Amino acid sequence: MALVRWEPFREIETLQRQMNRLFDEIVPTSRTAEEGIAFIPPAEIQETPDAIHLKVEIPGLDRNDLDVHVSPEAVSISGDRKSEIKTEEKGITRTEFRYGRFQRVIPLPARVQHDQVQAEYKDGILKLRLPKAEEHRNKVVKVNLGDGHRGNGQRQ
């Protein structure tokens, strides 16, 4: 068996090429490979005692291109990002923007009054205020402390 000299930098370069190839397959950067993963807008959820506040980042869309549906358990956001690519006769256009339809369904941590939602879409940020349903507001549960034999901190 022959000894082969280990060259860690060559292995790192090989790993980098493999990772680049993997990312090119997942998120294509050319118009011919458009069938990759769809655009998924990032979201933030903040829960208060009375409501759930949801922010979704959807830049580059007009409010008429968005469709928002709210059920007591989830929010569904879909839309269509239209392409505006203009090719020049002598130049090459490369785009990494994602175009086409997208949809995201966000499950909510508590039931909401889906007919009382307040919405605002400004500067590419969709903000929803989702009032909690009455049964989930300030719900207080009495804790049973047991009969004094277990679970109450006393020694046996």
Protein Blocks (a to p, Z undefined) as FASTA:
>chain_A
ZZddddfklmmmmmmmmmmmmmmmmmccbfklmmmccddddddddddfkbccdddddehi
afklpccdddfkbccdddddddfbdcdfkbccddfbdedjdddddddfbdcdfklcccdd
eehiacddddddfklgopacdddebjolgonlpaZZ
